[in-house]
Amino acid sequence: MVVEGAGMDRYREGGSDGGSGAGRDTHRVTSAIAFSFARAGADLLALRDILLASPAPGGALLRDLSRAKGYDHAAKYLDGVWRRAVRVTGESAPIRERRDAMAALAERRIMVETFPWDRQAGQTDRANLLHRLELCERAGGFDHEVSQRQLALGIGVGESTVKRSDLRLEEAGWLWRAEKGGAGKSSKWVLGKPRKRSADVVSPVDPNRQVGHEAPGYLDGVNRRHTPTTTAPPPSGSPAELDFRLLSDLMARDAFRARGLGKTAAEMVAALALRDGQTAVELAASTRRHRATVHARLAPLVEHRLVVKVGELYYLADGLLDAPAKRAEGSRLPSWRPVDRWDDLASDLGLFGSSYRQWCLYAFDRISADEVYRRVREHVRPARPANELTEQDWEFMNSWSSEGADWVVSA
């Protein structure tokens, strides 16, 4: 980046700092170079000579700042960037080989698993990050390439849900987009660390502070708060106690989609996989869900013989986890016929094939979009085509869209 200027577009296009214009680009590129110098053990004078005194392409943006606001202003700005780089690099171990990267990923996984994710949106955000962590662990670094449609299939939700989740995670600092994807190309992402948040931001629901749902099927309409005498409430911000790798595998299964057992049922299976034999109150604490929600989700689990109730304790059915929770290694196509117990369960619920139909819908959508843009490119254009589609192009696309529906169905 310093000598040849390669890789600068990655920092200029990515990130989630909310800035804009040349100042944002200057800060991202300069910070990346400063962090690399700090990792290598260089000093501020060497960095200043490279970026301000030499004609190196990597310092072009900083030299533009120097010409616009003066050398002293640019040097003072570089001093601040350098101090932050030294402080941050001193707090974390350097990544020099794959083993260091895997150790850093393990630390990040613990951070994701112990974070107090709140409500249904937090449930989706956690599943999003767990799926990305699997991709990063296979790649051996924080960089990964995935499209939002692949994520939607991977965690068993819709594409619009994934888009909202990505926006929340980018805003919180959990990840940033290094390169935006396009036709036939997925976006490139980098996992980050969340920004420090106050305790008031996360206000988890305490499952042990509600009465009125004291037993399955009992509802008296009262929603009073009280302090229980038998079981102490978990501390505020306590993490969920789940088998997160199993949870990540189950989230994409058809049986745990919204119209089936639901994501909370998958969490309870993951909680019992980690510690079998729990009461409903303990499951509420383990999953960090309301006790009424736990009772409602336990009923279908017992009905479909996934969970067995003995007295007041719940256990996983024998051999339940022997069924594979992942599709065949290397296969990107969801199963189109039942292959294990989870698929049989989805068939009983009338949901098997949802992932396959979603995959087909996305595939046809890609084919349709590629055909549209191919015909637009072949359409008559001005001598100097604009970067954006012209009004004439949009009229052509709108006129073709009604005709293209028949073509998509036939394809």
N, C-alpha and C positions, 0 to 999 in steps of 0.2 A: 504493500500500500504506500509506503514512504517513497520507495525508489521508482516504482513504475506507475503508481496511482491505481493499481488493480484492486478490486474489491470495494471501492468507495461507494458504488451505487447501492451495495447491500445496506450500508448504514444510512444512506440518504433516503432510501425508500422505506426502511423498516422503522421499528421503534414505536413507543406509545407515550412519548413525553408531551404530546399535545402542542408542540411548537409548530412553526411554519416558516417557510422562506429560507434565505441564505443563512440566517443565524442558527436555525435548527440544524442544517447540514454541517455547518462549521463545528458546532458543539459535538455532534455525533462522531464525525471523523476524527477530530482532535482528541476526544475522549478515548476512542479506540486505540489510537497510536500511543497516547500517554499510558494507558493500562498495559500495553505490550512492553513499553520501555520500563515501566515499574516492575513487571514480571521478570524481565531480563536483568534487573539490578543496575540499570543505568541511572544517571542523575539528571537534575533539571537543566543544567548547562548544556548537556549533550542534546536534550530534547529541544531546547531553545535554538541551538545552532542549526539543527536539522530543519526545523519548521519555519524559522524566521530569517535565518541568515543564509541558507542555501537555496538553490533553485529546485529542490526536490518536489516532485508533483504532489506528494502527500501533504505538504504545507501550503499549497496554493490558496485554499480557503482562508487559512489563518493570515496569510500575507495580504489577502484582499481586505480583511478586517483591519490590518495594520495601516494600509493605505487610506482606508476610509476614516478611521478614528485615531490614528497615530500609533507609533511603535509602543509607547508606554502603556496605552490601553490594552493592546494585544498581549504584551508581556505580563501585565497584571492578570488578565484573563487566563493566560496559560499557567501562571502560578497557582491559581485556584483549582484548575483542572488537575494539575499535577498533585496537589495536596490531597485531593479526593482520591486519585488513583493510588497513591501510596497508602492511604488509610484503608481503602477497600481491599487491596491486594494483600495487605498485612493481616487482615482478618480471615482470609481464606487461603487454603493450601493451593499451591500452583498445580496446574494440570499439565504434566509433561508426557504422559503415556496413557494407554487405554485403562490401566489399573487405577490411575488417579481419577479418570473420568467416571469409571464405574462407582468408585467410592463417593464421588460428588453426587452422582445420580441416586445412590442409596440414601444419602443425606437429604436430598430433595424429596424422595419418596416418603421418608419419615415426616418431613415437613407437611406434605400434602395429607398424609393419613391422620396426623394429629391436629390439623387445623380444624377449628369448630365451624364446619359448614352448616349453614342455617337454612331451613325451609327447603322447598322443592327446587328452587333455583340453585341453592348450594349443592344439592344432591346431583344435579346435572353438571355443575362445574367440577365437582370432584371426579365424576365419571369421565369427563372430558380430559382432565389432567392425568388420570390413571391410564387411560388409553394412550395418551401422548408419551407417558413415561415408558410404556412397553416398547413403543417405537424407538425412543431414545436409547433404551437399554440394548436393543438389537443393533442400533447404529453405533453405539459406543460414544455418545456425546449428547450435548444439549440441543444440537441442531437436528431437525427432522423435517421431513417433507410429507404433507398430508393435505388433502382437500377437505372442505367442509362436508361434502357428500360422503366421503369415506369415513369421516368421524361420525356422521349420523348413522351409518350402518354399523359402525363399531360399538356404539353405545345404545343403539335401539331407540332413537328418537328421530324427529323430523329435522329437515335441513334448517328451517327457520329457528328452531330451538337451539341448534348448534351455533348459528350466527349470533344470537343474543348471548349465549354463553361465552363465545370468543370475545365479544365486546366487553363483557364484565371482567373477564380474566385479563384482557389487555389493560383495561383501566386500573385494575388492582396491581398490575406489575407481574402477574404470574407468567406471562408470555408476551412476546412481541413478534410481529411479522417481519422477517428479514427481506422477503421478496414476494410480491403479489403474483399469484398464479394467473394463467390465461387459458386460452383454448388448448386443451390437451396437456396442460402443465399444472401441477399442484403448487400451492403456496409453500414457501419455506418459512419455518417458524423456529424460534429459539425459546427454550424455557428460561424463566427468570425467577427472581425472588420477590415475594409480595412486599409492598410498601408497608411500613409500620402503621397499624391502625389502632384507634383507641378502643377501650373495652366496651364503650357504648355502641359501637357499630355492630358488634355481634351480640345478639341477645337471644340465645337458644331457648327453646320452649322446654320447661322442666316437666318431664312426664310424671313426676311423683307429687306434683302440687295441684292436681285436679281430682275432684270427686264427682260422682255422677255416672261413671263408667266402671263400677267396681267389679263387674263380672261380664263375660261374653254375653251379649244380647240384652244387658241391663242398661236402661237409659231413663233417668228420671227428670231430665231437662234442667238439672241444677248444675251450675258451673262455678261452685264456690272454690276459693283458695284456702288452703289450710296447711299446717305443718304436720306431716305424717309422724306417727310415733314409732312405727316399726322399722321403716327404711329411711335412712337419711338421704336427702336429695343430692345428686352429684354436684360437684363444684361447678360454678359457672365457667363455660369455655372448655369443659372436659371433652376429650376426643372420643369418637366412637370406637368400640372394640369389635372389629370385624376382620375376617380374612379377606383382605382387599384384593389379592390376586384372584381369588375365586369370585369375588364380587365383580371385578372387571370382566371376567369371562361370562358371567351370567347376565350382565346388563344387555348384551346384544341378542340374547335368545328370545324367540318369539313369545314364549310362555310368560315372560316378565315385561311385556309391553303394557302400555297404559290400559288397554281394553282387556288385558288378561289379569295375571296376579299382581302386576305392578312392581315398581322398583323397590318399594319398601319391603315387599315379600322377599326379594332377592337379598336385601340387607339382612333380614332375619335369618335366612339360610346361611349367609356368610357369618353371622354372629354365632349361630349354633355350630358351624364348622370350626370356629375358633375355640369355643367353650360349650360343649354339649351339656344339656340338662339345665335349662334356665326357666325361671318363672316368667310370667308376662311382665311383671314389674321390672325384673332384671333385663329382659329383652328391650323394654322401653329405654332403660338406661344405656344398654349396649349400642342400640341403634340411634339413640337421641331422638326418638319419635314419641309423639303423644301416646299415652297408654290406651286411649280409645282407638287410635289408628292401629296399634299393635294387635289389639283384640280383633279388630275387623279383618286384618290380614292373616291372622292365625287360623281363622275359621276355614278359608279355602285351602290352606296348606294341609290342615288335618283332613279335610274332605278328600283331597287328592292323594292322601297317604304319603306325603312328603315329610310330614312331621307327625310324631306320635306323642300323645299326651299321657303321662303316667302320674296320676295324682294332680299336683299343681305344676309339675315340671314338664318341659317340652324337649323332645329328643329328635334328631334327624332319623329318618327311616334307614333301615339296614341297606347298605349297598347304594345309597343315593348318590354319593360322590364318586362311585366307581364309573359312572357314565361320563364319557368325555364331554368337557364343557367348551371345547374349542373345535372348530372345523379342521379338516386335514391340513397339515403343515404345507405352506406354499400355495394353498388355494384361496383366491380372493372372491370366489363366487359362493354366495350363501347356498345352503343345502336346498334342493328342490324336492327331496323326498326324505321322510323320517329316517334318522340314522342312530338315534339313541333315545334314552328315556325322556330327556327334555323335549325332544321333538314329538314324542308320543303324547306328552302332556299338552303341548301346543295344539296338537291335532284334536285332543279331547275338548280344548277350549275354543276350537274353531279359528285359531290364529296362525296355524302353521302355514308357511309360505309368505308371511308378511314381509320378511327381510328380502326374500327372493323377488317379490313383486316390486318392492322399493328399489332394488338393484336394477331391475328391468326398466322401471320408469326413468331412473337416472341415465341408464344407457341410451334409451330412446331420446331422451332430452339432449344428450350430448350429440347424438347423430343428427338430430334436427337442427341444433345450433350450428354445427359444422356445415351442414348443407346451406343454411341461411347465409352464413358469412362467405361461403364459397361463391354463391350466386351474387352476393353483393360485390365481392371482389371482381367478378367477371362482368358486372354491370358497367355501363358506360359512365366514366368518371371524367372530371375536368383534367386538363393537361397537368396541373399540379394538385394532386389529391390532398385534401386536408387530413389532419391527424384524427379528427372526429368524423363520425358519419354525417353526411350532409342531409338536408331536408329531402332531397330527391331519393337518397338511399333509404331513409325512414319510410317514405311513401311506398317505395318498392317492397320493403320488408312487410309493411302492414297489409299491402294488397296480396302478398304471397302467403301470409300467415294463415288465412282462412283456407287456402288451397293446400297448405302443408299438413293440415290435420290428417287428411286421408293418406298422405304419404307416410306419416309417422306410424299410423295404424298398420299399414301394409308392411312397413319395415319391421 
